[in-house]
């Protein structure tokens, strides 16, 4: 019994180290979302910080379309970051089940 607890504690410590490393990797990520066939692109960092927005000058004559495309490109970038984040966290937890509704990183 005592050995089981010690082994469990070692596994928990290793998982914590893996998660910390994964969070650092996620923070260093960068993803670019596109919309309108590349007319708008938004680049986000792994912590969902906006790093760059590029808008094709031809869209300035149609502000409503530009607004819609910026929103779509932003959402595309967020989805890309989330996808990579989930994959990295799944690796960090080494397949250990995470309770439903618990979002990682915290």
GROMACS elastic network, one bead per residue, 0.5 to 0.9 nm:
[ bonds ]
;  ai    aj funct       b0    kb
    1     4     6  0.50940   500
    1     5     6  0.65038   500
    1     6     6  0.88192   500
    2     5     6  0.52774   500
    2     6     6  0.63584   500
    2     7     6  0.86730   500
    3     6     6  0.50615   500
    3     7     6  0.60417   500
    3     8     6  0.84708   500
    4     7     6  0.50950   500
    4     8     6  0.60586   500
    4     9     6  0.85800   500
    5     9     6  0.61171   500
    5    10     6  0.86138   500
    6     9     6  0.50834   500
    6    10     6  0.62571   500
    6    11     6  0.86842   500
    7    10     6  0.50786   500
    7    11     6  0.62378   500
    7    12     6  0.86348   500
    8    11     6  0.50736   500
    8    12     6  0.61613   500
    8    13     6  0.86304   500
    9    12     6  0.50275   500
    9    13     6  0.61487   500
    9    14     6  0.85819   500
   10    13     6  0.51064   500
   10    14     6  0.61328   500
   10    15     6  0.85505   500
   11    14     6  0.50953   500
   11    15     6  0.60919   500
   11    16     6  0.85610   500
   12    15     6  0.50665   500
   12    16     6  0.61289   500
   12    17     6  0.86780   500
   13    16     6  0.50393   500
   13    17     6  0.62786   500
   13    18     6  0.86264   500
   14    17     6  0.51240   500
   14    18     6  0.61645   500
   14    19     6  0.85901   500
   15    19     6  0.60446   500
   15    20     6  0.85583   500
   15    92     6  0.62542   500
   15    93     6  0.56439   500
   15    94     6  0.74718   500
   16    19     6  0.50807   500
   16    20     6  0.61798   500
   16    21     6  0.86519   500
   16    92     6  0.81449   500
   16    93     6  0.82081   500
   17    20     6  0.51386   500
   17    21     6  0.62546   500
   17    22     6  0.85869   500
   17    92     6  0.83099   500
   18    21     6  0.51471   500
   18    22     6  0.60901   500
   18    23     6  0.86133   500
   18    89     6  0.84772   500
   18    91     6  0.82025   500
   18    93     6  0.72055   500
   18    94     6  0.88134   500
   19    23     6  0.60772   500
   19    24     6  0.86017   500
   19    88     6  0.85054   500
   19    89     6  0.65032   500
   19    91     6  0.86218   500
   19    92     6  0.50695   500
   19    93     6  0.68685   500
   19   105     6  0.82071   500
   20    23     6  0.51155   500
   20    24     6  0.63402   500
   20    25     6  0.87178   500
   20    92     6  0.84827   500
   21    24     6  0.51320   500
   21    25     6  0.62738   500
   21    26     6  0.86410   500
   21    92     6  0.80978   500
   22    26     6  0.60722   500
   22    27     6  0.85708   500
   22    85     6  0.81554   500
   22    88     6  0.59165   500
   22    89     6  0.63016   500
   22    91     6  0.83433   500
   22    92     6  0.64031   500
   22   105     6  0.88209   500
   23    27     6  0.61425   500
   23    28     6  0.87251   500
   23    46     6  0.89715   500
   23    85     6  0.81842   500
   23    88     6  0.83006   500
   23    89     6  0.78967   500
   23   105     6  0.66783   500
   24    27     6  0.50804   500
   24    28     6  0.64868   500
   24    29     6  0.89329   500
   25    28     6  0.51829   500
   25    29     6  0.64740   500
   25    46     6  0.82172   500
   25    85     6  0.88838   500
   25    88     6  0.83257   500
   26    29     6  0.51192   500
   26    30     6  0.85122   500
   26    45     6  0.84256   500
   26    46     6  0.50609   500
   26    47     6  0.72980   500
   26    81     6  0.81220   500
   26    84     6  0.78218   500
   26    85     6  0.60433   500
   26    88     6  0.76963   500
   26   105     6  0.89824   500
   27    30     6  0.83347   500
   27    45     6  0.67770   500
   27    47     6  0.54417   500
   27    48     6  0.87565   500
   28    45     6  0.68688   500
   28    46     6  0.59043   500
   28    47     6  0.82805   500
   29    44     6  0.83044   500
   29    45     6  0.56611   500
   29    47     6  0.81896   500
   29    81     6  0.75657   500
   29    84     6  0.86832   500
   29    85     6  0.89586   500
   30    43     6  0.67659   500
   30    44     6  0.56534   500
   30    46     6  0.57804   500
   30    51     6  0.86807   500
   30    77     6  0.88445   500
   30    81     6  0.75088   500
   31    42     6  0.82306   500
   31    43     6  0.55546   500
   31    44     6  0.54661   500
   31    45     6  0.65660   500
   31    46     6  0.76204   500
   31    76     6  0.89965   500
   31    77     6  0.56482   500
   31    78     6  0.79324   500
   31    80     6  0.63634   500
   31    81     6  0.61467   500
   32    41     6  0.64571   500
   32    42     6  0.54490   500
   32    44     6  0.63425   500
   32    45     6  0.89367   500
   32    52     6  0.87636   500
   32    73     6  0.79570   500
   32    74     6  0.82892   500
   32    76     6  0.77254   500
   32    77     6  0.51881   500
   32    78     6  0.87197   500
   32    80     6  0.78851   500
   32    81     6  0.89164   500
   33    38     6  0.88838   500
   33    40     6  0.83082   500
   33    41     6  0.55291   500
   33    42     6  0.52509   500
   33    43     6  0.63535   500
   33    44     6  0.81477   500
   33    72     6  0.80101   500
   33    74     6  0.59752   500
   33    75     6  0.71869   500
   33    78     6  0.76341   500
   33    79     6  0.84632   500
   33    80     6  0.75288   500
   34    37     6  0.70723   500
   34    38     6  0.53735   500
   34    39     6  0.75001   500
   34    40     6  0.57505   500
   34    42     6  0.65678   500
   34    43     6  0.88732   500
   34    69     6  0.82416   500
   34    70     6  0.84161   500
   34    72     6  0.74591   500
   34    74     6  0.77285   500
   34    76     6  0.65467   500
   34    77     6  0.74759   500
   35    38     6  0.54724   500
   35    39     6  0.63223   500
   35    40     6  0.53795   500
   35    41     6  0.65127   500
   35    42     6  0.88834   500
   35    68     6  0.89541   500
   35    69     6  0.54914   500
   35    70     6  0.72887   500
   35    71     6  0.86441   500
   35    72     6  0.59273   500
   35    74     6  0.86749   500
   35    76     6  0.79196   500
   36    39     6  0.51240   500
   36    40     6  0.63868   500
   36    41     6  0.89343   500
   36    69     6  0.62693   500
   36    72     6  0.86330   500
   36    73     6  0.84070   500
   37    40     6  0.77999   500
   38    41     6  0.63098   500
   38    55     6  0.87957   500
   38    56     6  0.83491   500
   38    73     6  0.89500   500
   39    54     6  0.79137   500
   39    55     6  0.60347   500
   39    56     6  0.50643   500
   39    57     6  0.86397   500
   39    58     6  0.85920   500
   39    59     6  0.79039   500
   39    66     6  0.88753   500
   39    69     6  0.79958   500
   40    53     6  0.74459   500
   40    54     6  0.55901   500
   40    56     6  0.62491   500
   40    59     6  0.89152   500
   40    66     6  0.78193   500
   40    69     6  0.62143   500
   40    70     6  0.61234   500
   40    72     6  0.87867   500
   40    73     6  0.64968   500
   41    52     6  0.80182   500
   41    53     6  0.58228   500
   41    54     6  0.51617   500
   41    55     6  0.67055   500
   41    56     6  0.89747   500
   41    69     6  0.85616   500
   41    70     6  0.72622   500
   41    73     6  0.56841   500
   41    74     6  0.77305   500
   41    77     6  0.86786   500
   42    50     6  0.73701   500
   42    51     6  0.77146   500
   42    52     6  0.57413   500
   42    54     6  0.64473   500
   42    55     6  0.87738   500
   42    70     6  0.72504   500
   42    73     6  0.56677   500
   42    74     6  0.55660   500
   42    75     6  0.89666   500
   42    76     6  0.84626   500
   42    77     6  0.66913   500
   43    49     6  0.85754   500
   43    50     6  0.61255   500
   43    51     6  0.54875   500
   43    53     6  0.64066   500
   43    54     6  0.86615   500
   43    73     6  0.86955   500
   43    74     6  0.77670   500
   43    77     6  0.66387   500
   44    47     6  0.78236   500
   44    48     6  0.55727   500
   44    49     6  0.53884   500
   44    51     6  0.53714   500
   44    52     6  0.71084   500
   44    74     6  0.79834   500
   44    77     6  0.63627   500
   44    78     6  0.73705   500
   44    81     6  0.79215   500
   45    48     6  0.52734   500
   45    49     6  0.50777   500
   45    50     6  0.63891   500
   45    51     6  0.65284   500
   45    81     6  0.79369   500
   46    49     6  0.71223   500
   46    78     6  0.89449   500
   46    81     6  0.61388   500
   46    82     6  0.85470   500
   46    85     6  0.80082   500
   47    50     6  0.89274   500
   47    81     6  0.85092   500
   48    77     6  0.87419   500
   48    78     6  0.69072   500
   48    81     6  0.77121   500
   50    53     6  0.77856   500
   50    74     6  0.86433   500
   53    70     6  0.81244   500
   53    74     6  0.89637   500
   54    70     6  0.88632   500
   55    58     6  0.83767   500
   55    59     6  0.71693   500
   55    60     6  0.84080   500
   55    66     6  0.76667   500
   55    69     6  0.89234   500
   55    70     6  0.79332   500
   56    59     6  0.58521   500
   56    60     6  0.78525   500
   56    66     6  0.88680   500
   57    60     6  0.56189   500
   57    61     6  0.82816   500
   58    61     6  0.64602   500
   58    62     6  0.81641   500
   59    62     6  0.53975   500
   59    63     6  0.67585   500
   59    64     6  0.89989   500
   59    65     6  0.70954   500
   59    66     6  0.56283   500
   60    63     6  0.57522   500
   60    65     6  0.88581   500
   60    66     6  0.69808   500
   61    66     6  0.87682   500
   62    65     6  0.55665   500
   62    66     6  0.63647   500
   62    67     6  0.88545   500
   63    67     6  0.61162   500
   63    68     6  0.86571   500
   64    67     6  0.51307   500
   64    68     6  0.63005   500
   64    69     6  0.86482   500
   65    68     6  0.51189   500
   65    69     6  0.61109   500
   65    70     6  0.85681   500
   66    69     6  0.51297   500
   66    70     6  0.60903   500
   66    71     6  0.86171   500
   67    70     6  0.51925   500
   67    71     6  0.62805   500
   67    72     6  0.86509   500
   68    71     6  0.52169   500
   68    72     6  0.61825   500
   68    73     6  0.86402   500
   69    73     6  0.59959   500
   69    74     6  0.84177   500
   70    73     6  0.51260   500
   70    74     6  0.60469   500
   70    75     6  0.85735   500
   71    74     6  0.50996   500
   71    75     6  0.61866   500
   71    76     6  0.85951   500
   72    75     6  0.51293   500
   72    76     6  0.61402   500
   72    77     6  0.87104   500
   73    77     6  0.62660   500
   73    78     6  0.86716   500
   74    77     6  0.51766   500
   74    78     6  0.62512   500
   74    79     6  0.86910   500
   75    78     6  0.50118   500
   75    79     6  0.61525   500
   75    80     6  0.86293   500
   76    79     6  0.51890   500
   76    80     6  0.63184   500
   76    81     6  0.88147   500
   77    80     6  0.50809   500
   77    81     6  0.62724   500
   77    82     6  0.86152   500
   78    81     6  0.51822   500
   78    82     6  0.61121   500
   78    83     6  0.85591   500
   79    82     6  0.50819   500
   79    83     6  0.60754   500
   79    84     6  0.87364   500
   80    83     6  0.51517   500
   80    84     6  0.64016   500
   80    85     6  0.85624   500
   81    84     6  0.53438   500
   81    85     6  0.59941   500
   81    86     6  0.85801   500
   82    86     6  0.60312   500
   82    87     6  0.85564   500
   83    86     6  0.53592   500
   83    87     6  0.63898   500
   83    88     6  0.88119   500
   84    87     6  0.51124   500
   84    88     6  0.61904   500
   84    89     6  0.86151   500
   85    88     6  0.51747   500
   85    89     6  0.61175   500
   85    90     6  0.85045   500
   85   104     6  0.79573   500
   85   105     6  0.77935   500
   86    89     6  0.51400   500
   86    90     6  0.60376   500
   86    91     6  0.86320   500
   86   103     6  0.89983   500
   86   104     6  0.72364   500
   86   105     6  0.84381   500
   87    90     6  0.51134   500
   87    91     6  0.63823   500
   87    92     6  0.87288   500
   88    91     6  0.51327   500
   88    92     6  0.62248   500
   88    93     6  0.87863   500
   89    93     6  0.61411   500
   89    94     6  0.84797   500
   89   104     6  0.68324   500
   89   105     6  0.73884   500
   90    93     6  0.53229   500
   90    94     6  0.62819   500
   90    95     6  0.62268   500
   90    96     6  0.81683   500
   91    94     6  0.50617   500
   91    95     6  0.69148   500
   92    95     6  0.80735   500
   93    96     6  0.54148   500
   93    97     6  0.79359   500
   93    98     6  0.82855   500
   94    97     6  0.88597   500
   95    98     6  0.86369   500
   97   100     6  0.88357   500
   98   101     6  0.85379   500
   98   102     6  0.67851   500
   98   103     6  0.87212   500
   99   102     6  0.57207   500
   99   103     6  0.89489   500
  100   103     6  0.83629   500
  102   106     6  0.83177   500
  103   106     6  0.62899   500
